[in-house]
Amino acid sequence: MVRALVFDVGETLIDETRIWSRWSDRLGVPRLTMLAVLGSMVAVDRPYFHAFEMVRPGLDVEAELAAWERDDPHGLRENFDADDLYPDVRQSLAALRDAGYQVIIAGNQPPQAEAALVAMDLPVESIHTSAAWGVEKPKPEFFDKVVEVAGRPPGEILYVGDRLDNDVVPARQAGMRTALLRRGPWGYVHAARPEAAGLADLVVGDLRELVVAMAEGRLAR
């Protein structure tokens, strides 16, 4: 029986539209073009950072980030805040917690993301990032850390994310139950793949649907 739900961050809790829009503006690329290039990377299973190389060959992303911070020290730049939360997040997390589930956030995020998430005062037990752990998904060690912070056997944990490769497959290999969220570029593309239903215990369109699924016991099998 699932007793803990662990949530990815980007395109699970956080809508990254504004982040990619700011990147577009920074690089002088039309927003539609940037998003289309990102989508093409998703479709062929290439890392998102290849989109930068596509629109600006030879771009040194770290150097660009440093220059961006100098130019706009008080702006969000590549970061997020509470305005980027998907509208179903706070209510859904609270509903799951009220139903007696342990609710945790753990995803691939840079160092500054943890403070941004903490500042949102979300109804969760704890917040963890790859930067703090020193290991990223899909490495097995990341999911070992998830088990450690949950303090439960893997089979009692449901990992919720928007990707098959980074979320569903490695969490399943770690012995967890999994839910694939059909939103964001990866979520829509991955949920449409024939193997999605066989790999994920649940495929849901949003977090409200996840709350209903848990209440209805769809993970009882």
N, C-alpha and C positions, 0 to 999 in steps of 0.2 A: 504493500500500500504506500502510495506517495504521501510523504509528510512534509517535504520541503520543496519549494520552487525557487530555482535560481535563474535570474534573468540576465541575458546579454544587454548591452547598452545601445550601441549605434543601430538605428533602424528597428530596434525592439522597443526601447523606451524613448530614445531621442530621434527626432526627425532631423536628418542632416541636410535638408534642402537649403537652409540659410548658409550653412558652412560651405557647400559646394557653390552657391551663388557668390559668396564673397571671394572664393578662390577664382571663379570666372572673372570677376571684376579686377582682381589683383593681377591676373595674367593677361588681361585685355582680350578675353575670349567671350563671345556671346554665350549667355547662360544656357540657351538651348543646345548649343554645340558642345559645351562642356558636359552637360548631363547626357547627351547622346553618346559621346565618347566613353564616358563612364559606363553607360549601359552596354556598350559593345565589349568592354573589358569583362563585365559580368557574364555576358552571354558565352564568351569563349574561355571562361575560367582563368583569366589573367588577373593578377593583383591590381587593386584599385590605383596604386601609384604609377602603374604603366600609363594611365590616362594623362598624367603630367608630361611624360615623355612624348606622348602622341601630340599634344597641343603645343608643347614647347620643347623640342628636341634639345637634349643636353642640359636641361634644367637641373640645378642642384637644389633640391627641395629644402634641405636643412639651411643652406645659405639664404634661400628666399624667405624662409620663416624668420630667420634672424633679422633680415632687412625689413620685413613686414612689421616685426615688433618695434624696430627703431622708428619706422614711419608712423605707426599707429599704436603707441604703447598702451593706451587705455581701451582699445577696441577689442572685440571678441576674436577677430581674425579667424583662426582655424578651430576655435573653441565653441562651447555651447553654454547656454544658461537655461533657466526654468521656462523661458518662452519657447524653447525647442522641444519640450516634452510633448509627446503625442497626447491628445486630449483624453484618452481613455486610461492613461497610466495611473494617476493618483487614485482614482476611484476603484480601479480594478485591483491594484495592490492592496488597498485597504480592505476590499471585500475578501480577498484571499486570506489575509491575516486574520480578519474577523471570523473566518470559517475554521480557524485553528491551524492553518499552515504556517510553517516557517518560511519567511520571504527574504531572499538574499539577492543582491546584485553582484555580478562578477563578469567582467568582459575585458576585451583588449582595448585599453585606453592609455593615453599618455599620462605623465605624472600629474598635470594640473586638473585632470578630469575628476579625480576623487574628491577634491575640495568643492568643485562645482556641483557634484551630485549630493554631497553632504549638505551643502547650502540650500538645497531644494526641500529638505526636511521630509523626505518620502517615507511612507509607512513600511519600512523594511527593518530587518534585524541588523544587517551589516552591509557594507559596501566595499568591494575589492576590485582592484585593477591589475592588469598584467604588469604595468610599470612597477607597482608596489611589490608584486610577487616575483618579478624578474623572470617571468616566463609567459609566453603567449600561446593562445589557441592557434592551431589545433594540437599542440604538444600534449602528450599524456600527463606530463607533470602539472599542467594547468588544472586539469580535471582532478588530479590527486589533491591539489589545494582546495578545490571546491568541496570534495568529500571531507577534507580536514576541517574547514570552517563550518560546514553544516553539522558535523559531528554525528553523521548517520551513515548507515550502509548505502552504497551507491544505488541500490534498487529502490530506496525510499526517496530518491531525489529526481525531480523533473527539471531538466535543463531546457530553457525556452530561448530560442534565437531565430534569426532570419536566414540562416545559411545551412545548407547540408554539409559543406566541407569543413567549416570552422566550428559548427555547433552540434548538429544532429549526429553526424557520423562519429566524431571523437567522443562525444558524451555517451553514445550508445556503446562504443568499444570499452568505455570505462565502467560499464554496467548500469548506467543511469537510464531512466525513461526520458523521452524527448518530445518536444513540441516545436514544430516549424511554424513560424509566424509569416503569413503571406502579406508582407508589406515591405516597402523599400525595394530598390532595384534587385538585390539578391533574393529577397523573399518571393517576389512575383515570378522570377525566372526559375528558381529552384523548386517552388511549389508546383510548377507546371510540368516538371520532369516526371516521367513514368515511375521512377524509383522512389519518389518522395513518400508516397503512401506506405511503402514497404519498409522504409527506413525510420520514419517518425511515427511515434505512437499517436500523435495528433497533428493535424494540419489545420490551423485556424486563421481566420481573416483579421482578427484583432484580439485585444486582451479581454474585452467583454465576452467574446465567444469562448475564450479560455476559461473564464470564471464559470460560465454556464456548463462547459464540459466537465469541469472538476466537480461541480454540484451534482451533475447527473451521473457521476461515476464512470465516465467513459474510459478511464484508465484501469478499471478493475480487472481487465483481462491480463 
